[in-house]
Amino acid sequence: MIRKSNERAISVHPTQAEAAKEGQDIARRDEIKFFLRTQDGRIREHYSYREGGAAEKGGEMSESQNLA
């Protein structure tokens, strides 16, 4: 898992599911956005956490949205 401001991984997990859970927990705690990417870098799903831990879920993004 890599934070946008970091170049190095902040954690490593044996499965994507474990990495996603940890990433969502961190995003919820820090009230930031979480992006789950495929191996080729496309965004598979994303969540935006707000004050109080409420999540707004987004789905897959189009190629043009991935490039933004």
Distance bins in CASP14 RR format, pairs under 12 A and 6 or more apart:
PFRMAT RR
TARGET T0000
AUTHOR 0000-0000-0000
RMODE 2
METHOD distances of the structure
MODEL  1
1 8 0 0 0 0 0 1 0 0 0 0 0
1 9 1 0 0 1 0 0 0 0 0 0 0
1 10 1 0 1 0 0 0 0 0 0 0 0
1 11 1 0 1 0 0 0 0 0 0 0 0
1 12 1 0 0 1 0 0 0 0 0 0 0
1 13 1 0 0 1 0 0 0 0 0 0 0
1 16 0 0 0 0 0 1 0 0 0 0 0
1 18 0 0 0 0 1 0 0 0 0 0 0
1 19 1 0 1 0 0 0 0 0 0 0 0
1 20 0 0 0 0 1 0 0 0 0 0 0
1 21 0 0 0 0 0 1 0 0 0 0 0
1 22 1 0 0 1 0 0 0 0 0 0 0
1 23 1 0 1 0 0 0 0 0 0 0 0
1 24 0 0 0 0 0 1 0 0 0 0 0
1 25 0 0 0 0 0 1 0 0 0 0 0
1 26 1 0 0 1 0 0 0 0 0 0 0
1 27 0 0 0 0 0 1 0 0 0 0 0
1 34 0 0 0 0 1 0 0 0 0 0 0
1 35 0 0 0 0 0 1 0 0 0 0 0
1 36 0 0 0 0 0 1 0 0 0 0 0
1 37 0 0 0 0 0 1 0 0 0 0 0
2 8 1 0 0 1 0 0 0 0 0 0 0
2 9 1 0 1 0 0 0 0 0 0 0 0
2 10 1 0 0 1 0 0 0 0 0 0 0
2 11 0 0 0 0 1 0 0 0 0 0 0
2 12 0 0 0 0 0 1 0 0 0 0 0
2 19 0 0 0 0 0 1 0 0 0 0 0
2 23 0 0 0 0 0 1 0 0 0 0 0
2 26 0 0 0 0 0 1 0 0 0 0 0
2 34 0 0 0 0 0 1 0 0 0 0 0
2 35 0 0 0 0 0 1 0 0 0 0 0
2 37 0 0 0 0 1 0 0 0 0 0 0
2 41 0 0 0 0 0 1 0 0 0 0 0
3 9 0 0 0 0 1 0 0 0 0 0 0
3 10 1 0 1 0 0 0 0 0 0 0 0
3 11 0 0 0 0 0 1 0 0 0 0 0
3 22 0 0 0 0 0 1 0 0 0 0 0
3 23 0 0 0 0 1 0 0 0 0 0 0
3 26 0 0 0 0 1 0 0 0 0 0 0
3 27 0 0 0 0 0 1 0 0 0 0 0
3 30 0 0 0 0 1 0 0 0 0 0 0
3 32 0 0 0 0 1 0 0 0 0 0 0
3 33 0 0 0 0 0 1 0 0 0 0 0
3 34 0 0 0 0 0 1 0 0 0 0 0
3 35 0 0 0 0 0 1 0 0 0 0 0
4 10 0 0 0 0 0 1 0 0 0 0 0
4 27 0 0 0 0 0 1 0 0 0 0 0
4 30 0 0 0 0 0 1 0 0 0 0 0
4 32 0 0 0 0 1 0 0 0 0 0 0
4 33 0 0 0 0 1 0 0 0 0 0 0
4 34 0 0 0 0 0 1 0 0 0 0 0
4 35 0 0 0 0 1 0 0 0 0 0 0
4 37 0 0 0 0 0 1 0 0 0 0 0
5 30 0 0 0 0 0 1 0 0 0 0 0
5 32 0 0 0 0 0 1 0 0 0 0 0
6 26 0 0 0 0 0 1 0 0 0 0 0
9 19 0 0 0 0 1 0 0 0 0 0 0
9 22 0 0 0 0 0 1 0 0 0 0 0
9 23 0 0 0 0 0 1 0 0 0 0 0
10 19 0 0 0 0 0 1 0 0 0 0 0
10 22 0 0 0 0 1 0 0 0 0 0 0
10 23 0 0 0 0 1 0 0 0 0 0 0
10 26 0 0 0 0 1 0 0 0 0 0 0
10 30 0 0 0 0 0 1 0 0 0 0 0
11 18 0 0 0 0 1 0 0 0 0 0 0
11 19 1 0 0 1 0 0 0 0 0 0 0
11 20 0 0 0 0 0 1 0 0 0 0 0
11 21 0 0 0 0 0 1 0 0 0 0 0
11 22 1 0 0 1 0 0 0 0 0 0 0
11 23 0 0 0 0 1 0 0 0 0 0 0
11 25 0 0 0 0 0 1 0 0 0 0 0
11 26 0 0 0 0 1 0 0 0 0 0 0
12 18 0 0 0 0 1 0 0 0 0 0 0
12 19 0 0 0 0 1 0 0 0 0 0 0
12 22 0 0 0 0 1 0 0 0 0 0 0
13 19 1 1 0 0 0 0 0 0 0 0 0
13 20 0 0 0 0 1 0 0 0 0 0 0
13 21 0 0 0 0 1 0 0 0 0 0 0
13 22 1 0 0 1 0 0 0 0 0 0 0
13 23 0 0 0 0 1 0 0 0 0 0 0
13 25 0 0 0 0 0 1 0 0 0 0 0
14 22 0 0 0 0 0 1 0 0 0 0 0
15 21 0 0 0 0 1 0 0 0 0 0 0
15 22 0 0 0 0 0 1 0 0 0 0 0
16 22 0 0 0 0 0 1 0 0 0 0 0
16 23 0 0 0 0 0 1 0 0 0 0 0
16 36 1 0 0 1 0 0 0 0 0 0 0
16 37 0 0 0 0 1 0 0 0 0 0 0
16 38 0 0 0 0 1 0 0 0 0 0 0
16 39 0 0 0 0 1 0 0 0 0 0 0
16 44 0 0 0 0 1 0 0 0 0 0 0
16 45 0 0 0 0 0 1 0 0 0 0 0
17 23 0 0 0 0 0 1 0 0 0 0 0
17 24 0 0 0 0 0 1 0 0 0 0 0
17 36 0 0 0 0 0 1 0 0 0 0 0
18 24 0 0 0 0 0 1 0 0 0 0 0
18 25 0 0 0 0 0 1 0 0 0 0 0
19 25 0 0 0 0 0 1 0 0 0 0 0
19 26 0 0 0 0 0 1 0 0 0 0 0
19 34 0 0 0 0 0 1 0 0 0 0 0
19 35 0 0 0 0 0 1 0 0 0 0 0
19 36 0 0 0 0 1 0 0 0 0 0 0
19 37 0 0 0 0 0 1 0 0 0 0 0
19 44 0 0 0 0 0 1 0 0 0 0 0
20 26 0 0 0 0 0 1 0 0 0 0 0
20 27 0 0 0 0 0 1 0 0 0 0 0
20 34 0 0 0 0 1 0 0 0 0 0 0
20 35 0 0 0 0 0 1 0 0 0 0 0
20 36 1 0 1 0 0 0 0 0 0 0 0
20 37 0 0 0 0 0 1 0 0 0 0 0
20 44 0 0 0 0 1 0 0 0 0 0 0
20 45 0 0 0 0 1 0 0 0 0 0 0
20 46 0 0 0 0 0 1 0 0 0 0 0
20 47 0 0 0 0 1 0 0 0 0 0 0
21 27 0 0 0 0 0 1 0 0 0 0 0
21 28 0 0 0 0 0 1 0 0 0 0 0
21 34 0 0 0 0 0 1 0 0 0 0 0
21 36 0 0 0 0 0 1 0 0 0 0 0
21 47 0 0 0 0 0 1 0 0 0 0 0
22 28 0 0 0 0 0 1 0 0 0 0 0
22 29 0 0 0 0 0 1 0 0 0 0 0
22 34 0 0 0 0 0 1 0 0 0 0 0
22 36 0 0 0 0 0 1 0 0 0 0 0
23 29 0 0 0 0 1 0 0 0 0 0 0
23 30 0 0 0 0 1 0 0 0 0 0 0
23 32 0 0 0 0 1 0 0 0 0 0 0
23 33 0 0 0 0 0 1 0 0 0 0 0
23 34 1 0 1 0 0 0 0 0 0 0 0
23 35 0 0 0 0 1 0 0 0 0 0 0
23 36 0 0 0 0 1 0 0 0 0 0 0
23 37 0 0 0 0 0 1 0 0 0 0 0
23 45 0 0 0 0 0 1 0 0 0 0 0
23 46 0 0 0 0 0 1 0 0 0 0 0
23 47 0 0 0 0 1 0 0 0 0 0 0
23 49 0 0 0 0 0 1 0 0 0 0 0
23 55 0 0 0 0 0 1 0 0 0 0 0
24 30 0 0 0 0 0 1 0 0 0 0 0
24 32 0 0 0 0 0 1 0 0 0 0 0
24 33 0 0 0 0 0 1 0 0 0 0 0
24 34 1 0 1 0 0 0 0 0 0 0 0
24 35 0 0 0 0 0 1 0 0 0 0 0
24 36 0 0 0 0 1 0 0 0 0 0 0
24 45 0 0 0 0 0 1 0 0 0 0 0
24 46 0 0 0 0 0 1 0 0 0 0 0
24 47 1 0 0 1 0 0 0 0 0 0 0
24 48 0 0 0 0 0 1 0 0 0 0 0
24 49 0 0 0 0 1 0 0 0 0 0 0
24 53 0 0 0 0 0 1 0 0 0 0 0
24 55 1 0 0 1 0 0 0 0 0 0 0
24 57 0 0 0 0 0 1 0 0 0 0 0
25 32 0 0 0 0 0 1 0 0 0 0 0
25 34 0 0 0 0 1 0 0 0 0 0 0
25 47 0 0 0 0 0 1 0 0 0 0 0
25 49 0 0 0 0 0 1 0 0 0 0 0
25 53 0 0 0 0 0 1 0 0 0 0 0
25 55 0 0 0 0 0 1 0 0 0 0 0
26 32 1 0 0 1 0 0 0 0 0 0 0
26 33 0 0 0 0 0 1 0 0 0 0 0
26 34 1 0 0 1 0 0 0 0 0 0 0
26 47 0 0 0 0 0 1 0 0 0 0 0
26 49 0 0 0 0 1 0 0 0 0 0 0
27 33 1 0 0 1 0 0 0 0 0 0 0
27 34 1 1 0 0 0 0 0 0 0 0 0
27 35 0 0 0 0 1 0 0 0 0 0 0
27 36 0 0 0 0 0 1 0 0 0 0 0
27 46 0 0 0 0 1 0 0 0 0 0 0
27 47 1 0 0 1 0 0 0 0 0 0 0
27 48 0 0 0 0 1 0 0 0 0 0 0
27 49 1 0 1 0 0 0 0 0 0 0 0
27 50 0 0 0 0 0 1 0 0 0 0 0
27 53 0 0 0 0 1 0 0 0 0 0 0
27 54 0 0 0 0 0 1 0 0 0 0 0
27 55 0 0 0 0 1 0 0 0 0 0 0
27 56 0 0 0 0 0 1 0 0 0 0 0
27 57 0 0 0 0 0 1 0 0 0 0 0
28 34 0 0 0 0 1 0 0 0 0 0 0
28 47 0 0 0 0 1 0 0 0 0 0 0
28 48 0 0 0 0 0 1 0 0 0 0 0
28 49 1 0 1 0 0 0 0 0 0 0 0
28 50 0 0 0 0 1 0 0 0 0 0 0
28 51 0 0 0 0 0 1 0 0 0 0 0
28 52 0 0 0 0 1 0 0 0 0 0 0
28 53 1 0 1 0 0 0 0 0 0 0 0
28 54 0 0 0 0 1 0 0 0 0 0 0
28 55 1 0 0 1 0 0 0 0 0 0 0
28 56 0 0 0 0 0 1 0 0 0 0 0
29 49 0 0 0 0 1 0 0 0 0 0 0
29 51 0 0 0 0 0 1 0 0 0 0 0
29 52 0 0 0 0 0 1 0 0 0 0 0
29 53 0 0 0 0 1 0 0 0 0 0 0
30 48 0 0 0 0 0 1 0 0 0 0 0
30 49 1 0 0 1 0 0 0 0 0 0 0
30 50 0 0 0 0 0 1 0 0 0 0 0
30 51 0 0 0 0 0 1 0 0 0 0 0
30 52 0 0 0 0 0 1 0 0 0 0 0
30 53 0 0 0 0 0 1 0 0 0 0 0
31 47 0 0 0 0 0 1 0 0 0 0 0
31 48 0 0 0 0 1 0 0 0 0 0 0
31 49 1 0 1 0 0 0 0 0 0 0 0
31 50 1 0 0 1 0 0 0 0 0 0 0
31 51 1 0 0 1 0 0 0 0 0 0 0
31 52 1 0 0 1 0 0 0 0 0 0 0
31 53 1 0 0 1 0 0 0 0 0 0 0
31 54 0 0 0 0 1 0 0 0 0 0 0
31 55 0 0 0 0 0 1 0 0 0 0 0
31 56 0 0 0 0 0 1 0 0 0 0 0
32 46 0 0 0 0 0 1 0 0 0 0 0
32 47 0 0 0 0 1 0 0 0 0 0 0
32 48 0 0 0 0 1 0 0 0 0 0 0
32 49 1 0 0 1 0 0 0 0 0 0 0
32 50 0 0 0 0 0 1 0 0 0 0 0
32 51 0 0 0 0 0 1 0 0 0 0 0
32 53 0 0 0 0 0 1 0 0 0 0 0
32 55 0 0 0 0 0 1 0 0 0 0 0
33 43 0 0 0 0 0 1 0 0 0 0 0
33 45 0 0 0 0 0 1 0 0 0 0 0
33 46 1 0 0 1 0 0 0 0 0 0 0
33 47 1 0 0 1 0 0 0 0 0 0 0
33 48 1 0 1 0 0 0 0 0 0 0 0
33 49 1 0 0 1 0 0 0 0 0 0 0
33 50 0 0 0 0 0 1 0 0 0 0 0
33 55 0 0 0 0 0 1 0 0 0 0 0
33 56 0 0 0 0 1 0 0 0 0 0 0
33 57 0 0 0 0 0 1 0 0 0 0 0
33 58 0 0 0 0 0 1 0 0 0 0 0
34 43 0 0 0 0 0 1 0 0 0 0 0
34 44 0 0 0 0 0 1 0 0 0 0 0
34 45 0 0 0 0 1 0 0 0 0 0 0
34 46 1 0 0 1 0 0 0 0 0 0 0
34 47 1 0 1 0 0 0 0 0 0 0 0
34 48 1 0 0 1 0 0 0 0 0 0 0
34 49 1 0 0 1 0 0 0 0 0 0 0
34 53 0 0 0 0 0 1 0 0 0 0 0
34 55 0 0 0 0 1 0 0 0 0 0 0
34 56 0 0 0 0 0 1 0 0 0 0 0
34 57 0 0 0 0 1 0 0 0 0 0 0
34 58 0 0 0 0 0 1 0 0 0 0 0
35 41 0 0 0 0 1 0 0 0 0 0 0
35 42 0 0 0 0 0 1 0 0 0 0 0
35 43 1 0 1 0 0 0 0 0 0 0 0
35 44 0 0 0 0 1 0 0 0 0 0 0
35 45 1 0 0 1 0 0 0 0 0 0 0
35 46 1 0 1 0 0 0 0 0 0 0 0
35 47 0 0 0 0 1 0 0 0 0 0 0
35 48 0 0 0 0 1 0 0 0 0 0 0
35 57 0 0 0 0 0 1 0 0 0 0 0
35 58 0 0 0 0 1 0 0 0 0 0 0
35 59 0 0 0 0 0 1 0 0 0 0 0
35 60 0 0 0 0 0 1 0 0 0 0 0
35 61 0 0 0 0 1 0 0 0 0 0 0
35 65 0 0 0 0 0 1 0 0 0 0 0
35 66 0 0 0 0 1 0 0 0 0 0 0
36 42 0 0 0 0 0 1 0 0 0 0 0
36 43 1 0 0 1 0 0 0 0 0 0 0
36 44 1 0 1 0 0 0 0 0 0 0 0
36 45 1 0 1 0 0 0 0 0 0 0 0
36 46 1 0 0 1 0 0 0 0 0 0 0
36 47 0 0 0 0 1 0 0 0 0 0 0
36 57 0 0 0 0 0 1 0 0 0 0 0
36 58 0 0 0 0 0 1 0 0 0 0 0
36 59 0 0 0 0 1 0 0 0 0 0 0
36 60 0 0 0 0 1 0 0 0 0 0 0
36 61 0 0 0 0 0 1 0 0 0 0 0
37 43 1 0 1 0 0 0 0 0 0 0 0
37 44 1 0 0 1 0 0 0 0 0 0 0
37 45 0 0 0 0 1 0 0 0 0 0 0
37 46 0 0 0 0 1 0 0 0 0 0 0
37 60 0 0 0 0 0 1 0 0 0 0 0
37 61 0 0 0 0 0 1 0 0 0 0 0
37 66 0 0 0 0 1 0 0 0 0 0 0
38 44 1 0 1 0 0 0 0 0 0 0 0
38 45 0 0 0 0 0 1 0 0 0 0 0
38 60 0 0 0 0 1 0 0 0 0 0 0
38 61 0 0 0 0 0 1 0 0 0 0 0
38 66 0 0 0 0 1 0 0 0 0 0 0
40 63 0 0 0 0 0 1 0 0 0 0 0
40 66 0 0 0 0 1 0 0 0 0 0 0
41 61 0 0 0 0 0 1 0 0 0 0 0
41 63 0 0 0 0 0 1 0 0 0 0 0
41 66 1 0 0 1 0 0 0 0 0 0 0
41 67 0 0 0 0 0 1 0 0 0 0 0
42 59 0 0 0 0 0 1 0 0 0 0 0
42 60 1 0 0 1 0 0 0 0 0 0 0
42 61 1 0 0 1 0 0 0 0 0 0 0
42 62 0 0 0 0 1 0 0 0 0 0 0
42 63 1 0 0 1 0 0 0 0 0 0 0
42 64 0 0 0 0 0 1 0 0 0 0 0
42 65 0 0 0 0 1 0 0 0 0 0 0
42 66 1 0 1 0 0 0 0 0 0 0 0
42 67 0 0 0 0 0 1 0 0 0 0 0
43 58 0 0 0 0 1 0 0 0 0 0 0
43 59 0 0 0 0 1 0 0 0 0 0 0
43 60 1 0 0 1 0 0 0 0 0 0 0
43 61 1 0 1 0 0 0 0 0 0 0 0
43 62 0 0 0 0 1 0 0 0 0 0 0
43 63 0 0 0 0 0 1 0 0 0 0 0
43 64 0 0 0 0 0 1 0 0 0 0 0
43 65 1 0 0 1 0 0 0 0 0 0 0
43 66 1 0 1 0 0 0 0 0 0 0 0
43 67 0 0 0 0 0 1 0 0 0 0 0
43 68 0 0 0 0 0 1 0 0 0 0 0
44 57 0 0 0 0 0 1 0 0 0 0 0
44 58 0 0 0 0 0 1 0 0 0 0 0
44 59 1 0 0 1 0 0 0 0 0 0 0
44 60 1 0 0 1 0 0 0 0 0 0 0
44 61 0 0 0 0 1 0 0 0 0 0 0
44 66 0 0 0 0 0 1 0 0 0 0 0
45 55 0 0 0 0 0 1 0 0 0 0 0
45 56 0 0 0 0 0 1 0 0 0 0 0
45 57 1 0 0 1 0 0 0 0 0 0 0
45 58 1 0 0 1 0 0 0 0 0 0 0
45 59 1 0 1 0 0 0 0 0 0 0 0
45 60 1 0 0 1 0 0 0 0 0 0 0
45 61 0 0 0 0 1 0 0 0 0 0 0
46 55 0 0 0 0 0 1 0 0 0 0 0
46 56 0 0 0 0 1 0 0 0 0 0 0
46 57 1 0 0 1 0 0 0 0 0 0 0
46 58 1 0 1 0 0 0 0 0 0 0 0
46 59 1 0 0 1 0 0 0 0 0 0 0
46 60 0 0 0 0 1 0 0 0 0 0 0
46 61 1 0 0 1 0 0 0 0 0 0 0
46 65 0 0 0 0 1 0 0 0 0 0 0
46 66 0 0 0 0 0 1 0 0 0 0 0
47 53 0 0 0 0 0 1 0 0 0 0 0
47 54 0 0 0 0 0 1 0 0 0 0 0
47 55 1 0 1 0 0 0 0 0 0 0 0
47 56 1 0 0 1 0 0 0 0 0 0 0
47 57 1 0 1 0 0 0 0 0 0 0 0
47 58 1 0 0 1 0 0 0 0 0 0 0
47 59 0 0 0 0 1 0 0 0 0 0 0
48 54 0 0 0 0 1 0 0 0 0 0 0
48 55 1 0 0 1 0 0 0 0 0 0 0
48 56 1 0 1 0 0 0 0 0 0 0 0
48 57 0 0 0 0 1 0 0 0 0 0 0
48 58 1 0 0 1 0 0 0 0 0 0 0
48 59 0 0 0 0 0 1 0 0 0 0 0
49 55 1 0 1 0 0 0 0 0 0 0 0
49 56 1 0 0 1 0 0 0 0 0 0 0
49 57 0 0 0 0 0 1 0 0 0 0 0
50 56 1 0 0 1 0 0 0 0 0 0 0
58 65 0 0 0 0 0 1 0 0 0 0 0
59 65 0 0 0 0 0 1 0 0 0 0 0
60 66 0 0 0 0 1 0 0 0 0 0 0
61 67 0 0 0 0 1 0 0 0 0 0 0
61 68 0 0 0 0 1 0 0 0 0 0 0
62 68 0 0 0 0 1 0 0 0 0 0 0
END
